[in-house]
């Protein structure tokens, strides 16, 4: 079953694209894991690879591809980059 490219959320009927969803995920990971975000992502991708979950790996890679666009909170511009 193919997912719709836009989802309606809540009563406001706000449409969220898959790219916006990945942005939200990337920001949530950064907030939760901070400096360890890259490590967390690597652990998740490794676990998904071991489980043979190609769709899960693709999703995490899509999240990391947005990371370089995330404004860094430290002096290291390569932090949390995919």
N, CA, C and O atoms as a GROMACS GRO file, in nm:
protein
  328
    1UNK      N    1   0.083  -0.118   0.000
    1UNK     CA    2   0.000   0.000   0.000
    1UNK      C    3   0.088   0.125   0.000
    1UNK      O    4   0.172   0.141   0.088
    2UNK      N    5   0.070   0.210  -0.096
    2UNK     CA    6   0.151   0.331  -0.109
    2UNK      C    7   0.097   0.441  -0.018
    2UNK      O    8  -0.024   0.464  -0.012
    3UNK      N    9   0.189   0.508   0.052
    3UNK     CA   10   0.150   0.616   0.140
    3UNK      C   11   0.121   0.742   0.061
    3UNK      O   12   0.184   0.770  -0.040
    4UNK      N   13   0.024   0.816   0.110
    4UNK     CA   14  -0.006   0.945   0.050
    4UNK      C   15   0.109   1.040   0.076
    4UNK      O   16   0.168   1.036   0.184
    5UNK      N   17   0.144   1.127  -0.020
    5UNK     CA   18   0.255   1.220   0.002
    5UNK      C   19   0.220   1.329   0.103
    5UNK      O   20   0.308   1.402   0.148
    6UNK      N   21   0.094   1.341   0.139
    6UNK     CA   22   0.052   1.444   0.234
    6UNK      C   23  -0.042   1.380   0.336
    6UNK      O   24  -0.130   1.302   0.299
    7UNK      N   25  -0.023   1.412   0.463
    7UNK     CA   26  -0.111   1.361   0.568
    7UNK      C   27  -0.185   1.477   0.634
    7UNK      O   28  -0.130   1.586   0.648
    8UNK      N   29  -0.307   1.453   0.672
    8UNK     CA   30  -0.382   1.555   0.746
    8UNK      C   31  -0.364   1.527   0.895
    8UNK      O   32  -0.375   1.413   0.939
    9UNK      N   33  -0.336   1.632   0.970
    9UNK     CA   34  -0.313   1.617   1.113
    9UNK      C   35  -0.414   1.697   1.194
    9UNK      O   36  -0.444   1.812   1.162
   10UNK      N   37  -0.464   1.636   1.298
   10UNK     CA   38  -0.550   1.707   1.392
   10UNK      C   39  -0.672   1.770   1.328
   10UNK      O   40  -0.709   1.739   1.215
   11UNK      N   41  -0.731   1.859   1.403
   11UNK     CA   42  -0.852   1.926   1.356
   11UNK      C   43  -0.823   2.039   1.258
   11UNK      O   44  -0.911   2.081   1.184
   12UNK      N   45  -0.702   2.086   1.257
   12UNK     CA   46  -0.666   2.197   1.168
   12UNK      C   47  -0.652   2.155   1.023
   12UNK      O   48  -0.648   2.240   0.934
   13UNK      N   49  -0.646   2.024   0.999
   13UNK     CA   50  -0.624   1.973   0.864
   13UNK      C   51  -0.493   2.024   0.805
   13UNK      O   52  -0.486   2.051   0.685
   14UNK      N   53  -0.392   2.038   0.886
   14UNK     CA   54  -0.261   2.082   0.839
   14UNK      C   55  -0.196   1.968   0.762
   14UNK      O   56  -0.185   1.856   0.813
   15UNK      N   57  -0.153   1.995   0.641
   15UNK     CA   58  -0.090   1.893   0.558
   15UNK      C   59   0.059   1.888   0.589
   15UNK      O   60   0.125   1.992   0.601
   16UNK      N   61   0.112   1.768   0.603
   16UNK     CA   62   0.254   1.747   0.632
   16UNK      C   63   0.311   1.660   0.522
   16UNK      O   64   0.262   1.549   0.498
   17UNK      N   65   0.414   1.709   0.455
   17UNK     CA   66   0.479   1.632   0.350
   17UNK      C   67   0.580   1.535   0.412
   17UNK      O   68   0.619   1.554   0.528
   18UNK      N   69   0.621   1.433   0.339
   18UNK     CA   70   0.724   1.343   0.391
   18UNK      C   71   0.852   1.417   0.430
   18UNK      O   72   0.917   1.382   0.528
   19UNK      N   73   0.890   1.520   0.352
   19UNK     CA   74   1.011   1.596   0.385
   19UNK      C   75   0.994   1.669   0.518
   19UNK      O   76   1.087   1.673   0.600
   20UNK      N   77   0.877   1.726   0.541
   20UNK     CA   78   0.852   1.794   0.668
   20UNK      C   79   0.855   1.694   0.784
   20UNK      O   80   0.901   1.726   0.893
   21UNK      N   81   0.806   1.576   0.758
   21UNK     CA   82   0.809   1.470   0.860
   21UNK      C   83   0.954   1.435   0.895
   21UNK      O   84   0.987   1.420   1.012
   22UNK      N   85   1.040   1.421   0.793
   22UNK     CA   86   1.182   1.392   0.818
   22UNK      C   87   1.248   1.506   0.896
   22UNK      O   88   1.328   1.482   0.986
   23UNK      N   89   1.214   1.632   0.860
   23UNK     CA   90   1.268   1.747   0.933
   23UNK      C   91   1.230   1.738   1.080
   23UNK      O   92   1.315   1.756   1.168
   24UNK      N   93   1.104   1.709   1.108
   24UNK     CA   94   1.058   1.698   1.246
   24UNK      C   95   1.134   1.587   1.319
   24UNK      O   96   1.171   1.603   1.436
   25UNK      N   97   1.157   1.476   1.252
   25UNK     CA   98   1.231   1.366   1.313
   25UNK      C   99   1.376   1.407   1.341
   25UNK      O  100   1.430   1.379   1.448
   26UNK      N  101   1.439   1.473   1.243
   26UNK     CA  102   1.577   1.517   1.261
   26UNK      C  103   1.590   1.614   1.378
   26UNK      O  104   1.682   1.603   1.459
   27UNK      N  105   1.497   1.708   1.387
   27UNK     CA  106   1.501   1.804   1.498
   27UNK      C  107   1.476   1.737   1.633
   27UNK      O  108   1.540   1.771   1.732
   28UNK      N  109   1.384   1.641   1.636
   28UNK     CA  110   1.356   1.569   1.760
   28UNK      C  111   1.479   1.489   1.806
   28UNK      O  112   1.510   1.483   1.925
   29UNK      N  113   1.548   1.427   1.710
   29UNK     CA  114   1.669   1.352   1.744
   29UNK      C  115   1.776   1.446   1.797
   29UNK      O  116   1.843   1.416   1.896
   30UNK      N  117   1.792   1.560   1.732
   30UNK     CA  118   1.891   1.657   1.778
   30UNK      C  119   1.859   1.706   1.919
   30UNK      O  120   1.948   1.716   2.004
   31UNK      N  121   1.733   1.736   1.944
   31UNK     CA  122   1.693   1.783   2.078
   31UNK      C  123   1.717   1.676   2.184
   31UNK      O  124   1.768   1.705   2.292
   32UNK      N  125   1.681   1.553   2.152
   32UNK     CA  126   1.691   1.446   2.252
   32UNK      C  127   1.836   1.400   2.274
   32UNK      O  128   1.876   1.377   2.388
   33UNK      N  129   1.913   1.386   2.167
   33UNK     CA  130   2.046   1.327   2.180
   33UNK      C  131   2.160   1.426   2.171
   33UNK      O  132   2.273   1.393   2.208
   34UNK      N  133   2.135   1.548   2.125
   34UNK     CA  134   2.238   1.651   2.120
   34UNK      C  135   2.364   1.605   2.051
   34UNK      O  136   2.360   1.559   1.936
   35UNK      N  137   2.476   1.618   2.120
   35UNK     CA  138   2.607   1.581   2.064
   35UNK      C  139   2.617   1.432   2.028
   35UNK      O  140   2.701   1.394   1.946
   36UNK      N  141   2.533   1.350   2.088
   36UNK     CA  142   2.537   1.205   2.061
   36UNK      C  143   2.440   1.164   1.950
   36UNK      O  144   2.420   1.044   1.927
   37UNK      N  145   2.382   1.259   1.880
   37UNK     CA  146   2.284   1.228   1.775
   37UNK      C  147   2.344   1.140   1.666
   37UNK      O  148   2.282   1.043   1.622
   38UNK      N  149   2.464   1.174   1.621
   38UNK     CA  150   2.528   1.096   1.515
   38UNK      C  151   2.549   0.952   1.560
   38UNK      O  152   2.527   0.858   1.483
   39UNK      N  153   2.592   0.935   1.684
   39UNK     CA  154   2.612   0.802   1.740
   39UNK      C  155   2.480   0.724   1.744
   39UNK      O  156   2.475   0.607   1.708
   40UNK      N  157   2.375   0.791   1.788
   40UNK     CA  158   2.242   0.727   1.796
   40UNK      C  159   2.197   0.682   1.657
   40UNK      O  160   2.148   0.570   1.640
   41UNK      N  161   2.212   0.767   1.560
   41UNK     CA  162   2.171   0.734   1.424
   41UNK      C  163   2.250   0.614   1.372
   41UNK      O  164   2.193   0.524   1.311
   42UNK      N  165   2.380   0.613   1.396
   42UNK     CA  166   2.464   0.500   1.352
   42UNK      C  167   2.419   0.370   1.417
   42UNK      O  168   2.415   0.266   1.352
   43UNK      N  169   2.386   0.376   1.546
   43UNK     CA  170   2.337   0.257   1.617
   43UNK      C  171   2.206   0.207   1.557
   43UNK      O  172   2.188   0.086   1.540
   44UNK      N  173   2.116   0.298   1.526
   44UNK     CA  174   1.986   0.260   1.468
   44UNK      C  175   2.006   0.197   1.331
   44UNK      O  176   1.946   0.094   1.301
   45UNK      N  177   2.088   0.259   1.248
   45UNK     CA  178   2.110   0.206   1.113
   45UNK      C  179   2.175   0.068   1.121
   45UNK      O  180   2.140  -0.022   1.045
   46UNK      N  181   2.270   0.052   1.212
   46UNK     CA  182   2.335  -0.079   1.230
   46UNK      C  183   2.234  -0.185   1.272
   46UNK      O  184   2.235  -0.296   1.219
   47UNK      N  185   2.148  -0.151   1.368
   47UNK     CA  186   2.046  -0.246   1.415
   47UNK      C  187   1.948  -0.281   1.302
   47UNK      O  188   1.910  -0.397   1.286
   48UNK      N  189   1.909  -0.181   1.225
   48UNK     CA  190   1.816  -0.205   1.114
   48UNK      C  191   1.880  -0.290   1.005
   48UNK      O  192   1.815  -0.375   0.944
   49UNK      N  193   2.010  -0.267   0.980
   49UNK     CA  194   2.081  -0.348   0.881
   49UNK      C  195   2.089  -0.493   0.926
   49UNK      O  196   2.070  -0.585   0.846
   50UNK      N  197   2.116  -0.514   1.054
   50UNK     CA  198   2.122  -0.650   1.108
   50UNK      C  199   1.987  -0.721   1.097
   50UNK      O  200   1.981  -0.842   1.080
   51UNK      N  201   1.880  -0.643   1.106
   51UNK     CA  202   1.745  -0.699   1.096
   51UNK      C  203   1.698  -0.710   0.951
   51UNK      O  204   1.591  -0.766   0.924
   52UNK      N  205   1.776  -0.657   0.857
   52UNK     CA  206   1.739  -0.662   0.716
   52UNK      C  207   1.626  -0.566   0.680
   52UNK      O  208   1.552  -0.590   0.585
   53UNK      N  209   1.613  -0.458   0.756
   53UNK     CA  210   1.505  -0.361   0.736
   53UNK      C  211   1.552  -0.249   0.644
   53UNK      O  212   1.595  -0.143   0.690
   54UNK      N  213   1.544  -0.273   0.514
   54UNK     CA  214   1.590  -0.174   0.415
   54UNK      C  215   1.507  -0.046   0.419
   54UNK      O  216   1.562   0.063   0.401
   55UNK      N  217   1.378  -0.057   0.443
   55UNK     CA  218   1.292   0.063   0.450
   55UNK      C  219   1.330   0.148   0.571
   55UNK      O  220   1.333   0.271   0.562
   56UNK      N  221   1.359   0.084   0.682
   56UNK     CA  222   1.402   0.158   0.801
   56UNK      C  223   1.534   0.228   0.779
   56UNK      O  224   1.552   0.343   0.821
   57UNK      N  225   1.627   0.161   0.714
   57UNK     CA  226   1.757   0.222   0.682
   57UNK      C  227   1.736   0.343   0.593
   57UNK      O  228   1.796   0.448   0.615
   58UNK      N  229   1.653   0.329   0.491
   58UNK     CA  230   1.627   0.440   0.399
   58UNK      C  231   1.568   0.560   0.472
   58UNK      O  232   1.603   0.675   0.443
   59UNK      N  233   1.480   0.534   0.568
   59UNK     CA  234   1.419   0.644   0.644
   59UNK      C  235   1.524   0.718   0.726
   59UNK      O  236   1.526   0.841   0.727
   60UNK      N  237   1.611   0.645   0.795
   60UNK     CA  238   1.715   0.709   0.875
   60UNK      C  239   1.815   0.784   0.788
   60UNK      O  240   1.864   0.890   0.828
   61UNK      N  241   1.845   0.731   0.672
   61UNK     CA  242   1.935   0.802   0.580
   61UNK      C  243   1.869   0.932   0.535
   61UNK      O  244   1.936   1.035   0.525
   62UNK      N  245   1.740   0.928   0.507
   62UNK     CA  246   1.667   1.049   0.468
   62UNK      C  247   1.672   1.154   0.579
   62UNK      O  248   1.683   1.273   0.552
   63UNK      N  249   1.665   1.109   0.703
   63UNK     CA  250   1.675   1.201   0.817
   63UNK      C  251   1.813   1.264   0.821
   63UNK      O  252   1.825   1.385   0.841
   64UNK      N  253   1.917   1.184   0.803
   64UNK     CA  254   2.053   1.239   0.811
   64UNK      C  255   2.084   1.333   0.695
   64UNK      O  256   2.167   1.422   0.709
   65UNK      N  257   2.018   1.314   0.582
   65UNK     CA  258   2.042   1.403   0.468
   65UNK      C  259   1.993   1.544   0.495
   65UNK      O  260   2.039   1.639   0.432
   66UNK      N  261   1.900   1.560   0.587
   66UNK     CA  262   1.852   1.692   0.624
   66UNK      C  263   1.941   1.756   0.730
   66UNK      O  264   1.941   1.879   0.745
   67UNK      N  265   2.014   1.677   0.801
   67UNK     CA  266   2.094   1.726   0.913
   67UNK      C  267   2.192   1.837   0.877
   67UNK      O  268   2.205   1.931   0.956
   68UNK      N  269   2.263   1.833   0.763
   68UNK     CA  270   2.356   1.942   0.734
   68UNK      C  271   2.287   2.078   0.724
   68UNK      O  272   2.351   2.182   0.740
   69UNK      N  273   2.157   2.078   0.698
   69UNK     CA  274   2.082   2.203   0.687
   69UNK      C  275   2.038   2.254   0.823
   69UNK      O  276   1.991   2.367   0.835
   70UNK      N  277   2.052   2.171   0.927
   70UNK     CA  278   2.011   2.210   1.061
   70UNK      C  279   2.115   2.306   1.117
   70UNK      O  280   2.233   2.272   1.120
   71UNK      N  281   2.075   2.424   1.162
   71UNK     CA  282   2.173   2.518   1.218
   71UNK      C  283   2.245   2.458   1.338
   71UNK      O  284   2.180   2.414   1.432
   72UNK      N  285   2.378   2.456   1.336
   72UNK     CA  286   2.451   2.397   1.448
   72UNK      C  287   2.440   2.483   1.573
   72UNK      O  288   2.437   2.606   1.566
   73UNK      N  289   2.435   2.415   1.689
   73UNK     CA  290   2.431   2.485   1.817
   73UNK      C  291   2.570   2.491   1.879
   73UNK      O  292   2.589   2.548   1.987
   74UNK      N  293   2.667   2.432   1.810
   74UNK     CA  294   2.805   2.434   1.859
   74UNK      C  295   2.894   2.492   1.750
   74UNK      O  296   2.847   2.526   1.642
   75UNK      N  297   3.021   2.504   1.779
   75UNK     CA  298   3.115   2.559   1.681
   75UNK      C  299   3.152   2.457   1.573
   75UNK      O  300   3.217   2.492   1.475
   76UNK      N  301   3.111   2.331   1.590
   76UNK     CA  302   3.144   2.227   1.493
   76UNK      C  303   3.036   2.220   1.385
   76UNK      O  304   2.928   2.166   1.412
   77UNK      N  305   3.061   2.272   1.264
   77UNK     CA  306   2.958   2.274   1.160
   77UNK      C  307   2.927   2.136   1.104
   77UNK      O  308   2.827   2.120   1.034
   78UNK      N  309   3.010   2.035   1.132
   78UNK     CA  310   2.988   1.900   1.082
   78UNK      C  311   2.913   1.811   1.179
   78UNK      O  312   2.887   1.694   1.150
   79UNK      N  313   2.877   1.866   1.294
   79UNK     CA  314   2.804   1.788   1.392
   79UNK      C  315   2.668   1.746   1.335
   79UNK      O  316   2.598   1.827   1.274
   80UNK      N  317   2.632   1.621   1.356
   80UNK     CA  318   2.503   1.566   1.316
   80UNK      C  319   2.483   1.570   1.166
   80UNK      O  320   2.370   1.577   1.118
   81UNK      N  321   2.590   1.565   1.091
   81UNK     CA  322   2.580   1.563   0.945
   81UNK      C  323   2.584   1.420   0.896
   81UNK      O  324   2.657   1.337   0.949
   82UNK      N  325   2.505   1.392   0.795
   82UNK     CA  326   2.498   1.257   0.740
   82UNK      C  327   2.604   1.232   0.637
   82UNK      O  328   2.611   1.122   0.582
   0.00000   0.00000   0.00000
